[in-house]
């Protein structure tokens, strides 16, 4: 891979150890190529997308976050914590880092963002699911590998 082929390294982050490992690898790659790094965090568009429609047995949390203001506060608090955790994985290299909050289902939101980026490489952590379980449940990393139109590196 050369700098001419990759313009930005995208790292979906979610506060997991897998995403911290991906950040470390992505930082190394971005530094070696002299390209920027983008942390991507996807959060549901609204409380219904997050919890589903409130039913007869709606929880207090579901009802609480139906308010746009309460949901916006939850989104901001969650993204702040996730980005802070991801920044903590950086090794202190000289890499430009941008934090991008996406809306929607994680794999779809990352793919959409990558399609708009200039020559991206996606570096994503793996949850360590077995191949069979991953096929049944699906995973963000597997969906990215199969559906993104740019290179994807999965870090274990």
Order of alpha helices (4+ residues) and beta strands (2+ residues): beta-alpha-beta-alpha-alpha-alpha-beta-alpha-beta-alpha-alpha-beta
